Amino acid sequence: MAGSSINVRELAMETLTDVDREKKTASEAMNITLRNYQYMSKQERSFYTRLCNGTLENRIQLDYKLDRISKTPVHKCKPYIRSILRMSAYQILFMNSIPDSAVCNEAVKLTAKKKFVNLKAFVNGVLRNISRNIESIQYPDKSNIKQYLSIKYSFPEWIISMWSKK
């Protein structure tokens, strides 16, 4: 966050990338980071935790919405870019206290910091499009109720299927 020597978004990106690459479980990765950065302020720790948990909990919905905006599907993006897009989309869609422009700017800075300078315009374009088109990104049609519920509530379809059998 601003004014701090710790880049909380970068820590979250590293955590999300480790989880995405299946190097660590979410709780393991987050606990290691929180232990290694015990000097983070309460506000920074809170933001980090919300950003990681929120991004992971809403990943199915985030990927769906990102895929509607981007010409490159999320699963084909480089792991760091995928994490940056997901956590930034989470901030735009679910965290009203952060201006979308700030989210986009921080995402572009992280992209450059990870040496993906050639992808800065891509990241910026996708996130600004999400911000501009937030209301027009439609969920799938309810005629495929399992897919609709899966995306709307970010639960895998197999869980929706299992619940619907009860």
DSSP file with accessible surface (Angstrom, degrees, kcal/mol):
  #  RESIDUE AA STRUCTURE BP1 BP2  ACC     N-H-->O    O-->H-N    N-H-->O    O-->H-N    TCO  KAPPA ALPHA  PHI   PSI    X-CA   Y-CA   Z-CA
    1    1 A M    >         0   0   62      0, 0.0     3,-1.4     0, 0.0     5,-0.1   0.000 360.0 360.0 360.0 167.9    0.0    0.0    0.0
    2    2 A A  T 3   +     0   0  106      1,-0.2     3,-0.1     3,-0.0     5,-0.0  -0.146 360.0  16.9 -60.5 142.2    1.1    3.6   -0.4
    3    3 A G  T 3  S+     0   0   95      1,-0.2     2,-0.3     2,-0.0    -1,-0.2   0.530 100.2 112.1  79.5   5.1    3.9    4.9    1.7
    4    4 A S    <   -     0   0   42     -3,-1.4    -1,-0.2     2,-0.2    36,-0.0  -0.831  66.8-140.2-113.9 149.1    5.1    1.4    2.7
    5    5 A S  S    S+     0   0  125     -2,-0.3     2,-0.5    -3,-0.1    -1,-0.1   0.632  87.9  81.0 -78.3 -12.4    8.4   -0.3    1.8
    6    6 A I  S    S-     0   0   14     -5,-0.1     2,-1.0    31,-0.0    -2,-0.2  -0.818  73.5-147.2 -94.7 130.5    6.4   -3.5    1.4
    7    7 A N     >  -     0   0   45     -2,-0.5     4,-2.0     1,-0.2     3,-0.2  -0.829  15.0-173.2 -95.6  97.6    4.4   -4.0   -1.9
    8    8 A V  H  > S+     0   0    0     -2,-1.0     4,-2.5     1,-0.2    -1,-0.2   0.873  82.6  54.9 -62.2 -37.3    1.5   -5.9   -0.5
    9    9 A R  H  > S+     0   0   24      1,-0.2     4,-2.6     2,-0.2    -1,-0.2   0.885 106.7  51.6 -64.5 -36.4    0.1   -6.6   -4.0
   10   10 A E  H  > S+     0   0   40      2,-0.2     4,-2.5     1,-0.2    -1,-0.2   0.915 109.2  49.7 -66.1 -42.0    3.5   -8.1   -5.0
   11   11 A L  H  X S+     0   0   19     -4,-2.0     4,-2.4     2,-0.2    -2,-0.2   0.925 112.2  48.4 -60.7 -43.0    3.3  -10.4   -2.0
   12   12 A A  H  X S+     0   0    0     -4,-2.5     4,-3.2     2,-0.2     5,-0.2   0.919 109.8  52.1 -63.6 -42.4   -0.2  -11.4   -2.9
   13   13 A M  H  X S+     0   0    0     -4,-2.6     4,-2.4     2,-0.2    -2,-0.2   0.924 110.2  48.4 -60.6 -43.6    0.9  -12.0   -6.6
   14   14 A E  H  X S+     0   0   48     -4,-2.5     4,-2.4     2,-0.2    -1,-0.2   0.928 113.6  47.4 -62.7 -43.7    3.7  -14.3   -5.4
   15   15 A T  H  X S+     0   0    1     -4,-2.4     4,-2.3     1,-0.2    -2,-0.2   0.946 113.1  47.4 -62.2 -49.2    1.4  -16.2   -3.1
   16   16 A L  H  X S+     0   0    8     -4,-3.2     4,-2.7     1,-0.2    -1,-0.2   0.875 111.7  51.2 -63.1 -35.8   -1.3  -16.6   -5.8
   17   17 A T  H  X S+     0   0    0     -4,-2.4     4,-2.5    -5,-0.2    -1,-0.2   0.916 109.1  50.2 -69.0 -41.2    1.3  -17.7   -8.3
   18   18 A D  H  <>S+     0   0   28     -4,-2.4     5,-2.6     2,-0.2     6,-1.0   0.918 114.0  45.3 -60.7 -42.5    2.7  -20.4   -5.9
   19   19 A V  H ><5S+     0   0   22     -4,-2.3     3,-1.5     3,-0.2    -2,-0.2   0.931 112.4  51.3 -66.8 -43.4   -0.9  -21.6   -5.3
   20   20 A D  H 3<5S+     0   0   30     -4,-2.7    -2,-0.2     1,-0.3    -1,-0.2   0.880 110.4  48.0 -61.5 -39.4   -1.7  -21.6   -9.0
   21   21 A R  T 3<5S-     0   0  102     -4,-2.5    -1,-0.3    -5,-0.2    -2,-0.2   0.412 113.9-122.4 -81.2   0.7    1.5  -23.6   -9.8
   22   22 A E  T < 5S+     0   0  173     -3,-1.5    -3,-0.2     2,-0.2    -2,-0.1   0.779  74.9 129.1  60.8  32.0    0.5  -26.0   -7.0
   23   23 A K  S   <S+     0   0  130     -5,-2.6     2,-0.3     1,-0.2    -4,-0.2   0.783  78.3   6.7 -78.5 -30.7    3.8  -25.4   -5.2
   24   24 A K  S    S-     0   0   65     -6,-1.0    -1,-0.2    -9,-0.1    -2,-0.2  -0.980  78.6-106.1-147.0 157.8    1.8  -24.7   -2.0
   25   25 A T     >  -     0   0   82     -2,-0.3     4,-2.8    -3,-0.1     5,-0.3  -0.446  42.0-108.4 -76.9 162.5   -1.7  -24.8   -0.6
   26   26 A A  H  > S+     0   0   32      1,-0.2     4,-2.7     2,-0.2     5,-0.3   0.939 118.7  44.9 -59.4 -49.3   -3.3  -21.4   -0.1
   27   27 A S  H  > S+     0   0   78      2,-0.2     4,-2.7     1,-0.2     5,-0.2   0.911 114.0  50.1 -66.4 -37.8   -3.1  -21.4    3.7
   28   28 A E  H  > S+     0   0   91      2,-0.2     4,-2.3     1,-0.2    -2,-0.2   0.957 113.6  44.8 -63.2 -48.8    0.5  -22.7    3.7
   29   29 A A  H  X S+     0   0    2     -4,-2.8     4,-2.1     1,-0.2    -2,-0.2   0.915 116.2  46.2 -62.8 -44.6    1.6  -20.0    1.2
   30   30 A M  H  X S+     0   0   10     -4,-2.7     4,-2.8    -5,-0.3     5,-0.2   0.913 111.4  51.4 -66.7 -42.4   -0.3  -17.2    3.1
   31   31 A N  H  X S+     0   0   89     -4,-2.7     4,-2.4    -5,-0.3    -2,-0.2   0.905 109.3  50.8 -62.4 -40.3    1.0  -18.3    6.5
   32   32 A I  H  X S+     0   0   46     -4,-2.3     4,-2.7    -5,-0.2    -1,-0.2   0.943 112.8  46.1 -61.8 -47.1    4.6  -18.3    5.3
   33   33 A T  H  X S+     0   0   19     -4,-2.1     4,-1.7     1,-0.2    -2,-0.2   0.939 113.3  48.2 -62.7 -46.5    4.3  -14.8    3.9
   34   34 A L  H  < S+     0   0   25     -4,-2.8    -1,-0.2     1,-0.2    -2,-0.2   0.877 113.8  47.9 -64.1 -34.4    2.6  -13.5    7.0
   35   35 A R  H >< S+     0   0  145     -4,-2.4     3,-0.9    -5,-0.2    -1,-0.2   0.912 113.0  47.8 -69.9 -42.1    5.3  -15.1    9.2
   36   36 A N  H 3< S+     0   0  103     -4,-2.7    -2,-0.2     1,-0.3    -1,-0.2   0.713 118.8  40.6 -71.3 -22.4    8.1  -13.7    7.0
   37   37 A Y  T ><  +     0   0   75     -4,-1.7     3,-2.1    -5,-0.2    -1,-0.3  -0.320  67.9 144.2-122.3  51.7    6.5  -10.2    7.0
   38   38 A Q  T <   +     0   0  137     -3,-0.9    -1,-0.1     1,-0.3    -2,-0.1   0.737  66.2  67.5 -62.5 -22.7    5.4   -9.9   10.6
   39   39 A Y  T 3  S+     0   0  159     -3,-0.2    -1,-0.3     2,-0.0     3,-0.1   0.475  72.8 117.5 -80.9  -0.1    6.3   -6.2   10.6
   40   40 A M  S <  S-     0   0    8     -3,-2.1    -3,-0.0    -6,-0.2   -36,-0.0  -0.389  74.3-106.8 -62.1 146.5    3.4   -5.4    8.1
   41   41 A S     >  -     0   0   52      1,-0.1     4,-2.7     4,-0.0     5,-0.2  -0.242  27.9-106.8 -68.0 163.6    0.9   -3.1    9.6
   42   42 A K  H  > S+     0   0  188      1,-0.2     4,-2.3     2,-0.2     5,-0.2   0.896 122.8  52.1 -58.4 -39.5   -2.5   -4.5   10.6
   43   43 A Q  H  > S+     0   0  134      2,-0.2     4,-2.5     1,-0.2    -1,-0.2   0.907 110.2  47.6 -65.0 -42.5   -4.0   -2.8    7.5
   44   44 A E  H  > S+     0   0   17      2,-0.2     4,-2.8     1,-0.2    -2,-0.2   0.917 112.5  48.7 -65.2 -43.1   -1.5   -4.3    5.2
   45   45 A R  H  X S+     0   0   78     -4,-2.7     4,-2.5     1,-0.2    -2,-0.2   0.911 112.7  49.2 -62.9 -40.5   -1.9   -7.8    6.6
   46   46 A S  H  X S+     0   0   80     -4,-2.3     4,-2.6    -5,-0.2     5,-0.2   0.926 112.1  47.0 -64.7 -45.9   -5.7   -7.4    6.3
   47   47 A F  H  X S+     0   0   19     -4,-2.5     4,-2.8     2,-0.2     5,-0.2   0.935 112.9  50.0 -62.7 -46.0   -5.5   -6.2    2.7
   48   48 A Y  H  X S+     0   0    0     -4,-2.8     4,-2.6     2,-0.2     5,-0.3   0.940 112.9  46.3 -57.0 -49.1   -3.1   -9.1    1.8
   49   49 A T  H  X S+     0   0   44     -4,-2.5     4,-2.7     1,-0.2     5,-0.4   0.928 114.8  46.0 -63.7 -44.8   -5.4  -11.7    3.4
   50   50 A R  H  X S+     0   0  112     -4,-2.6     4,-2.6    -5,-0.2     5,-0.3   0.912 113.1  50.2 -65.4 -41.0   -8.5  -10.3    1.7
   51   51 A L  H  X S+     0   0    0     -4,-2.8     4,-2.0    -5,-0.2    -2,-0.2   0.938 116.0  41.1 -64.7 -45.6   -6.8  -10.0   -1.7
   52   52 A C  H  X S+     0   0    0     -4,-2.6     4,-2.5    -5,-0.2     5,-0.2   0.968 120.3  42.0 -66.8 -53.4   -5.5  -13.6   -1.6
   53   53 A N  H  X S+     0   0   58     -4,-2.7     4,-3.0    -5,-0.3     5,-0.2   0.924 116.2  48.9 -61.7 -45.4   -8.6  -15.2   -0.1
   54   54 A G  H  X S+     0   0    2     -4,-2.6     4,-1.6    -5,-0.4    -1,-0.2   0.911 112.0  48.3 -62.2 -42.2  -11.0  -13.2   -2.3
   55   55 A T  H  < S+     0   0    2     -4,-2.0    -1,-0.2    -5,-0.3    -2,-0.2   0.935 116.1  43.6 -64.5 -44.5   -9.1  -13.9   -5.5
   56   56 A L  H >< S+     0   0   38     -4,-2.5     3,-1.1     1,-0.2     4,-0.3   0.913 113.3  50.7 -67.8 -42.3   -8.9  -17.6   -4.7
   57   57 A E  H 3< S+     0   0  129     -4,-3.0    -1,-0.2     1,-0.2    -2,-0.2   0.784 119.3  36.9 -67.2 -27.2  -12.5  -17.9   -3.6
   58   58 A N  T 3X S+     0   0   30     -4,-1.6     4,-2.9    -5,-0.2    -1,-0.2   0.167  80.0 118.8-110.5  18.4  -13.8  -16.1   -6.7
   59   59 A R  H <> S+     0   0   85     -3,-1.1     4,-3.0     1,-0.2     5,-0.3   0.863  73.1  51.8 -58.7 -41.0  -11.3  -17.6   -9.2
   60   60 A I  H  > S+     0   0   51     -4,-0.3     4,-2.2     1,-0.2    -1,-0.2   0.952 115.0  42.3 -62.9 -47.4  -14.0  -19.4  -11.4
   61   61 A Q  H  > S+     0   0   10      2,-0.2     4,-2.6     1,-0.2     5,-0.2   0.918 114.9  50.9 -65.0 -42.4  -16.0  -16.2  -11.8
   62   62 A L  H  X S+     0   0    1     -4,-2.9     4,-2.9     1,-0.2     5,-0.2   0.933 111.1  47.7 -61.5 -46.6  -12.9  -14.0  -12.3
   63   63 A D  H  X S+     0   0   31     -4,-3.0     4,-2.6    -5,-0.2    11,-0.3   0.910 111.3  51.7 -61.7 -41.2  -11.5  -16.3  -15.0
   64   64 A Y  H  X S+     0   0   25     -4,-2.2     4,-1.2    -5,-0.3    -2,-0.2   0.947 113.8  42.8 -59.9 -48.7  -14.9  -16.4  -16.7
   65   65 A K  H  X S+     0   0   18     -4,-2.6     4,-1.0     1,-0.2     3,-0.3   0.907 114.0  50.6 -68.3 -40.3  -15.1  -12.6  -16.8
   66   66 A L  H >X S+     0   0    0     -4,-2.9     4,-3.1     1,-0.2     3,-0.7   0.912 108.1  53.9 -62.0 -40.9  -11.5  -12.1  -17.8
   67   67 A D  H 3< S+     0   0   53     -4,-2.6    -1,-0.2     1,-0.2    -2,-0.2   0.783 104.3  55.5 -65.1 -27.0  -12.0  -14.6  -20.7
   68   68 A R  H 3< S+     0   0  129     -4,-1.2    -1,-0.2    -3,-0.3    -2,-0.2   0.759 117.9  34.6 -74.0 -24.6  -15.0  -12.5  -21.9
   69   69 A I  H << S+     0   0   36     -4,-1.0     2,-0.3    -3,-0.7    -2,-0.2   0.829 108.4  68.9 -97.0 -40.3  -12.8   -9.4  -22.1
   70   70 A S     <  -     0   0   14     -4,-3.1     4,-0.1    -5,-0.2    52,-0.0  -0.603  63.0-147.9 -91.9 143.5   -9.4  -10.8  -23.2
   71   71 A K  S    S+     0   0  206     -2,-0.3    -1,-0.1     1,-0.1    -4,-0.1   0.747  93.1  65.0 -73.7 -24.0   -8.5  -12.3  -26.5
   72   72 A T  S    S-     0   0   59      2,-0.0    -2,-0.1     3,-0.0    -1,-0.1  -0.897  94.5-123.6-100.7 118.3   -6.0  -14.5  -24.7
   73   73 A P    >   -     0   0   42      0, 0.0     3,-1.7     0, 0.0     4,-0.5  -0.288  20.7-119.5 -59.1 145.7   -7.8  -17.0  -22.3
   74   74 A V  G >  S+     0   0    2    -11,-0.3     3,-1.8     1,-0.3     8,-0.1   0.884 111.6  59.7 -54.6 -43.1   -6.6  -16.7  -18.7
   75   75 A H  G 3  S+     0   0  126      1,-0.3    -1,-0.3   -12,-0.1     7,-0.1   0.698 103.4  53.3 -65.9 -14.0   -5.3  -20.3  -18.6
   76   76 A K  G <  S+     0   0  149     -3,-1.7    -1,-0.3     2,-0.1    -2,-0.2   0.506  89.2  99.9 -95.5  -5.1   -2.9  -19.5  -21.5
   77   77 A C  S <  S-     0   0   13     -3,-1.8    -3,-0.0    -4,-0.5     0, 0.0  -0.421  88.8 -91.4 -76.1 157.7   -1.4  -16.5  -19.8
   78   78 A K     >  -     0   0  115      1,-0.1     4,-3.0    -2,-0.1     5,-0.2  -0.354  44.0-108.6 -63.7 146.5    2.0  -16.7  -18.0
   79   79 A P  H  > S+     0   0   33      0, 0.0     4,-2.3     0, 0.0     5,-0.2   0.870 117.8  46.6 -50.6 -44.9    1.6  -17.6  -14.3
   80   80 A Y  H  > S+     0   0   42      2,-0.2     4,-2.6     1,-0.2     5,-0.2   0.921 114.0  48.1 -66.0 -40.1    2.5  -14.1  -13.0
   81   81 A I  H  > S+     0   0    2      2,-0.2     4,-3.0     1,-0.2     5,-0.2   0.924 110.1  52.9 -65.6 -40.7    0.3  -12.4  -15.5
   82   82 A R  H  X S+     0   0   34     -4,-3.0     4,-2.6     1,-0.2    -1,-0.2   0.932 111.3  46.3 -58.5 -45.8   -2.6  -14.7  -14.7
   83   83 A S  H  X S+     0   0    1     -4,-2.3     4,-2.7    -5,-0.2     5,-0.3   0.915 112.5  49.8 -64.9 -42.2   -2.1  -13.8  -11.0
   84   84 A I  H  X S+     0   0    0     -4,-2.6     4,-2.1     1,-0.2     5,-0.2   0.936 113.4  46.2 -62.3 -46.2   -1.9  -10.1  -11.7
   85   85 A L  H  X S+     0   0    2     -4,-3.0     4,-2.7     2,-0.2     5,-0.2   0.930 114.7  47.1 -62.6 -46.2   -5.1  -10.2  -13.8
   86   86 A R  H  X S+     0   0   18     -4,-2.6     4,-2.4    -5,-0.2    -2,-0.2   0.948 115.3  42.9 -62.8 -50.1   -7.0  -12.3  -11.3
   87   87 A M  H  X S+     0   0    1     -4,-2.7     4,-1.9     1,-0.2    -1,-0.2   0.869 116.5  48.7 -69.8 -30.7   -6.2  -10.2   -8.2
   88   88 A S  H  X S+     0   0    1     -4,-2.1     4,-2.4    -5,-0.3    -1,-0.2   0.916 110.9  49.5 -72.3 -42.2   -6.7   -7.0  -10.1
   89   89 A A  H  X S+     0   0    0     -4,-2.7     4,-3.0    -5,-0.2     5,-0.3   0.907 109.0  54.5 -61.3 -39.1  -10.0   -8.1  -11.5
   90   90 A Y  H  X>S+     0   0   15     -4,-2.4     4,-2.9    -5,-0.2     5,-0.6   0.940 108.6  48.1 -59.1 -45.8  -11.0   -9.1   -7.9
   91   91 A Q  H  X5S+     0   0    0     -4,-1.9     4,-1.5     1,-0.2     7,-0.3   0.918 114.7  45.7 -62.0 -42.1  -10.2   -5.6   -6.7
   92   92 A I  H  <5S+     0   0    7     -4,-2.4    -2,-0.2     1,-0.2    -1,-0.2   0.924 121.7  36.4 -67.2 -43.2  -12.2   -4.0   -9.5
   93   93 A L  H  <5S+     0   0   28     -4,-3.0    -2,-0.2    -5,-0.2    -1,-0.2   0.798 133.7  18.2 -82.2 -30.0  -15.2   -6.3   -9.1
   94   94 A F  H  <5S+     0   0   62     -4,-2.9     2,-0.7    -5,-0.3    -3,-0.2   0.566 108.4  69.0-122.5 -15.1  -15.3   -6.8   -5.3
   95   95 A M    ><< +     0   0    7     -4,-1.5     3,-1.5    -5,-0.6    -1,-0.2  -0.774  50.3 176.8-114.8  90.2  -13.3   -4.0   -3.5
   96   96 A N  T 3  S+     0   0  151     -2,-0.7    -1,-0.1     1,-0.3     4,-0.1   0.665  71.0  70.9 -66.8 -19.0  -15.2   -0.7   -3.9
   97   97 A S  T 3  S+     0   0  102      2,-0.1    -1,-0.3    -6,-0.0    -6,-0.0   0.628  86.7  73.3 -78.1 -10.9  -12.7    1.2   -1.8
   98   98 A I  S <  S-     0   0   22     -3,-1.5    -3,-0.1    -7,-0.3     5,-0.0  -0.903  87.2-122.5-107.0 122.7   -9.9    1.1   -4.3
   99   99 A P     >  -     0   0   81      0, 0.0     4,-1.9     0, 0.0     3,-0.5  -0.364  17.3-128.9 -61.4 138.7  -10.2    3.2   -7.5
  100  100 A D  H  > S+     0   0   49      1,-0.2     4,-2.7     2,-0.2     5,-0.2   0.863 108.3  57.8 -56.6 -38.0  -10.1    1.2  -10.7
  101  101 A S  H  > S+     0   0   63      1,-0.2     4,-2.6     2,-0.2    -1,-0.2   0.895 105.8  49.3 -62.5 -38.1   -7.4    3.5  -12.1
  102  102 A A  H  > S+     0   0   35     -3,-0.5     4,-2.6     2,-0.2     5,-0.2   0.906 110.1  51.2 -66.6 -41.1   -5.2    2.7   -9.1
  103  103 A V  H  X S+     0   0    0     -4,-1.9     4,-2.2     2,-0.2    -2,-0.2   0.944 112.4  46.4 -60.3 -47.7   -5.7   -1.0   -9.5
  104  104 A C  H  X S+     0   0    1     -4,-2.7     4,-2.3     1,-0.2    -2,-0.2   0.929 112.8  49.5 -61.4 -45.9   -4.8   -0.8  -13.2
  105  105 A N  H  X S+     0   0   78     -4,-2.6     4,-2.2     1,-0.2    -1,-0.2   0.913 111.9  47.5 -61.5 -44.2   -1.7    1.3  -12.5
  106  106 A E  H  X S+     0   0   46     -4,-2.6     4,-2.4     1,-0.2    -1,-0.2   0.885 110.8  52.4 -65.4 -37.9   -0.4   -1.0   -9.8
  107  107 A A  H  X S+     0   0    1     -4,-2.2     4,-2.3    -5,-0.2    -2,-0.2   0.916 109.5  48.8 -63.9 -41.8   -1.0   -4.1  -12.1
  108  108 A V  H  X S+     0   0   27     -4,-2.3     4,-2.3     2,-0.2    -2,-0.2   0.919 110.7  51.0 -65.1 -41.6    1.0   -2.4  -14.9
  109  109 A K  H  X S+     0   0  127     -4,-2.2     4,-2.6     1,-0.2    -2,-0.2   0.915 111.3  48.0 -61.5 -43.9    3.9   -1.6  -12.4
  110  110 A L  H  X S+     0   0    1     -4,-2.4     4,-1.9     2,-0.2    -1,-0.2   0.884 108.6  54.6 -63.3 -40.2    3.9   -5.2  -11.2
  111  111 A T  H  <>S+     0   0    0     -4,-2.3     5,-2.3     1,-0.2    -2,-0.2   0.933 112.3  43.2 -59.3 -45.7    3.9   -6.5  -14.8
  112  112 A A  H ><5S+     0   0   29     -4,-2.3     3,-2.1     1,-0.2     5,-0.3   0.908 109.9  56.5 -66.7 -41.2    7.0   -4.4  -15.5
  113  113 A K  H 3<5S+     0   0  113     -4,-2.6    -1,-0.2     1,-0.3    -2,-0.2   0.833 104.0  53.8 -61.8 -30.9    8.7   -5.3  -12.3
  114  114 A K  T 3<5S-     0   0   50     -4,-1.9    -1,-0.3    -5,-0.1    -2,-0.2   0.268 123.8-107.5 -87.5  12.1    8.4   -9.0  -13.2
  115  115 A K  T < 5S+     0   0  174     -3,-2.1     3,-0.2     1,-0.1    -3,-0.2   0.783  86.3 122.8  69.3  31.1   10.1   -8.2  -16.5
  116  116 A F    > < +     0   0   39     -5,-2.3     3,-2.5    -6,-0.2     4,-0.3  -0.321  21.0 146.6-111.5  48.5    7.1   -8.5  -18.7
  117  117 A V  G >   +     0   0   89     -5,-0.3     3,-1.6     1,-0.3     4,-0.4   0.852  67.6  60.8 -54.3 -37.3    7.4   -5.0  -20.1
  118  118 A N  G 3  S+     0   0  134      1,-0.3    -1,-0.3    -3,-0.2     4,-0.2   0.621 103.3  51.8 -68.1 -11.2    6.0   -6.1  -23.4
  119  119 A L  G <> S+     0   0   41     -3,-2.5     4,-2.6     1,-0.1    -1,-0.3   0.363  78.9  97.2-105.7   4.4    2.7   -7.2  -21.7
  120  120 A K  H <> S+     0   0   81     -3,-1.6     4,-2.7    -4,-0.3     5,-0.2   0.928  86.0  46.9 -59.4 -45.2    2.0   -3.9  -19.9
  121  121 A A  H  > S+     0   0   79     -4,-0.4     4,-2.8     2,-0.2    -1,-0.2   0.887 111.9  51.7 -66.1 -37.3   -0.4   -2.7  -22.6
  122  122 A F  H  > S+     0   0   54     -4,-0.2     4,-2.7     2,-0.2     5,-0.2   0.957 112.7  44.0 -61.8 -51.7   -2.2   -6.1  -22.5
  123  123 A V  H  X S+     0   0    0     -4,-2.6     4,-2.4     1,-0.2     5,-0.3   0.939 116.0  48.0 -59.9 -47.1   -2.7   -6.1  -18.8
  124  124 A N  H  X S+     0   0   48     -4,-2.7     4,-2.6    -5,-0.2     5,-0.2   0.930 112.8  48.5 -60.2 -46.3   -3.7   -2.4  -18.8
  125  125 A G  H  X S+     0   0   28     -4,-2.8     4,-2.2    -5,-0.2    -2,-0.2   0.922 111.9  47.8 -62.7 -45.7   -6.2   -3.0  -21.6
  126  126 A V  H  X S+     0   0    8     -4,-2.7     4,-2.2     2,-0.2    -1,-0.2   0.946 115.6  44.6 -61.6 -47.4   -7.8   -6.0  -20.1
  127  127 A L  H  X S+     0   0    0     -4,-2.4     4,-2.4    -5,-0.2    -2,-0.2   0.905 112.9  49.5 -68.9 -39.4   -8.3   -4.4  -16.7
  128  128 A R  H  X S+     0   0   71     -4,-2.6     4,-2.6    -5,-0.3    -1,-0.2   0.889 110.8  51.6 -66.9 -34.8   -9.5   -1.1  -18.1
  129  129 A N  H  X S+     0   0   59     -4,-2.2     4,-2.4    -5,-0.2    -2,-0.2   0.890 108.9  50.2 -66.3 -39.6  -12.0   -3.0  -20.2
  130  130 A I  H  < S+     0   0    0     -4,-2.2     4,-0.4     2,-0.2    -2,-0.2   0.945 112.3  48.3 -60.7 -46.7  -13.2   -5.0  -17.1
  131  131 A S  H >< S+     0   0   33     -4,-2.4     3,-0.7     1,-0.2    -2,-0.2   0.920 116.2  42.2 -60.2 -45.8  -13.6   -1.6  -15.3
  132  132 A R  H 3< S+     0   0  166     -4,-2.6     3,-0.3     1,-0.2    -1,-0.2   0.814 122.6  38.1 -70.6 -34.5  -15.5    0.0  -18.2
  133  133 A N  T >X S+     0   0   58     -4,-2.4     4,-1.0    -5,-0.2     3,-1.0   0.128  74.6 124.5-107.5  21.6  -17.7   -3.1  -19.0
  134  134 A I  T <4 S+     0   0   50     -3,-0.7     3,-0.4    -4,-0.4    -1,-0.2   0.838  78.9  43.3 -52.6 -39.2  -18.4   -4.3  -15.5
  135  135 A E  T 34 S+     0   0  168     -3,-0.3    -1,-0.3     1,-0.2    -2,-0.1   0.728 110.8  54.3 -81.6 -21.8  -22.2   -4.2  -15.9
  136  136 A S  T <4 S+     0   0   71     -3,-1.0     2,-0.9    -4,-0.1    -1,-0.2   0.528  75.5 104.8 -95.3  -4.9  -22.3   -5.7  -19.4
  137  137 A I     <  -     0   0   18     -4,-1.0     2,-0.2    -3,-0.4   -72,-0.1  -0.676  63.9-154.5 -78.1 108.9  -20.3   -8.9  -18.6
  138  138 A Q        -     0   0  132     -2,-0.9     3,-0.1     1,-0.1    -2,-0.1  -0.585  10.3-125.3 -88.4 146.7  -23.1  -11.5  -18.6
  139  139 A Y        -     0   0   57     -2,-0.2     3,-0.1     1,-0.2     9,-0.1  -0.413  49.1 -79.5 -74.3 163.7  -23.2  -14.8  -16.7
  140  140 A P        -     0   0   14      0, 0.0    -1,-0.2     0, 0.0    12,-0.1  -0.219  62.6 -81.2 -61.5 159.8  -24.0  -17.8  -18.8
  141  141 A D    >   -     0   0  116      1,-0.1     3,-1.5    -3,-0.1     7,-0.3  -0.289  34.0-125.2 -61.5 144.1  -27.6  -18.5  -19.7
  142  142 A K  T 3  S+     0   0  129      1,-0.3     3,-0.3    -3,-0.1    -1,-0.1   0.555  99.1  86.7 -71.1  -5.9  -29.6  -20.2  -16.9
  143  143 A S  T 3  S+     0   0  106      1,-0.3     2,-0.8     2,-0.1    -1,-0.3   0.836  91.6  48.7 -64.0 -28.0  -30.6  -22.9  -19.3
  144  144 A N  S <> S+     0   0   73     -3,-1.5     4,-2.5     1,-0.2    -1,-0.3  -0.752  80.7 175.8-104.9  80.1  -27.4  -24.6  -18.3
  145  145 A I  H  > S+     0   0   84     -2,-0.8     4,-2.9    -3,-0.3     5,-0.3   0.846  71.4  54.2 -61.2 -36.1  -28.0  -24.1  -14.6
  146  146 A K  H  > S+     0   0   77      2,-0.2     4,-2.4     1,-0.2    -1,-0.2   0.936 112.1  44.0 -66.2 -42.7  -25.0  -26.0  -13.4
  147  147 A Q  H  > S+     0   0   62      2,-0.2     4,-2.4     1,-0.2     5,-0.3   0.933 114.2  50.9 -65.7 -43.3  -22.6  -23.8  -15.5
  148  148 A Y  H  X S+     0   0   31     -4,-2.5     4,-2.8    -7,-0.3     5,-0.2   0.947 114.0  43.0 -58.6 -51.4  -24.5  -20.7  -14.4
  149  149 A L  H  X S+     0   0   54     -4,-2.9     4,-2.3     1,-0.2     6,-0.4   0.889 111.7  55.5 -64.1 -39.6  -24.3  -21.5  -10.7
  150  150 A S  H  X>S+     0   0    7     -4,-2.4     5,-1.3    -5,-0.3     4,-0.8   0.938 115.8  36.5 -57.7 -48.2  -20.7  -22.6  -11.0
  151  151 A I  H  <5S+     0   0   12     -4,-2.4     3,-0.3     3,-0.2    -2,-0.2   0.932 116.3  51.5 -75.1 -43.8  -19.6  -19.3  -12.5
  152  152 A K  H  <5S+     0   0   63     -4,-2.8    -2,-0.2    -5,-0.3    -1,-0.2   0.903 126.1  25.5 -61.1 -40.6  -21.9  -17.0  -10.5
  153  153 A Y  H  <5S-     0   0  131     -4,-2.3    -1,-0.2    -5,-0.2    -2,-0.2   0.351 104.4-121.4-109.3   5.2  -20.8  -18.5   -7.1
  154  154 A S  T  <5 +     0   0   13     -4,-0.8    -3,-0.2    -3,-0.3   -94,-0.2   0.889  63.3 138.5  55.5  45.9  -17.3  -19.8   -8.1
  155  155 A F      < -     0   0   84     -5,-1.3    -1,-0.2    -6,-0.4    -2,-0.1  -0.954  60.8-104.3-113.6 139.9  -17.9  -23.4   -7.2
  156  156 A P    >>  -     0   0   43      0, 0.0     4,-1.6     0, 0.0     3,-1.0  -0.307  29.5-119.4 -59.3 146.5  -16.7  -26.2   -9.5
  157  157 A E  H 3> S+     0   0   85      1,-0.3     4,-2.8     2,-0.2     5,-0.2   0.829 111.8  63.1 -58.3 -32.7  -19.4  -27.8  -11.6
  158  158 A W  H 3> S+     0   0  168      1,-0.2     4,-2.2     2,-0.2    -1,-0.3   0.868 103.5  48.6 -63.9 -32.1  -18.8  -31.2  -10.0
  159  159 A I  H <> S+     0   0   30     -3,-1.0     4,-2.9     2,-0.2     5,-0.2   0.928 110.3  50.6 -71.7 -41.1  -19.8  -29.7   -6.6
  160  160 A I  H  X S+     0   0   13     -4,-1.6     4,-2.3     1,-0.2    -2,-0.2   0.929 111.7  49.1 -59.9 -43.2  -22.9  -28.2   -8.1
  161  161 A S  H  X S+     0   0   29     -4,-2.8     4,-0.9     2,-0.2    -1,-0.2   0.918 110.9  49.5 -61.0 -44.7  -23.7  -31.6   -9.6
  162  162 A M  H >< S+     0   0   87     -4,-2.2     3,-0.7     1,-0.2     4,-0.5   0.932 112.9  46.7 -62.5 -44.3  -23.1  -33.4   -6.3
  163  163 A W  H >< S+     0   0  129     -4,-2.9     3,-1.0     1,-0.2    -1,-0.2   0.863 107.2  57.3 -65.7 -36.3  -25.4  -30.9   -4.5
  164  164 A S  H 3< S+     0   0   71     -4,-2.3    -1,-0.2     1,-0.2    -2,-0.2   0.691  98.9  61.1 -72.9 -14.5  -28.1  -31.2   -7.1
  165  165 A K  T <<        0   0  174     -4,-0.9    -1,-0.2    -3,-0.7    -2,-0.2   0.676 360.0 360.0 -81.0 -18.0  -28.3  -34.9   -6.5
  166  166 A K    <         0   0  205     -3,-1.0    -3,-0.0    -4,-0.5    -4,-0.0  -0.394 360.0 360.0 -76.8 360.0  -29.3  -34.5   -2.9
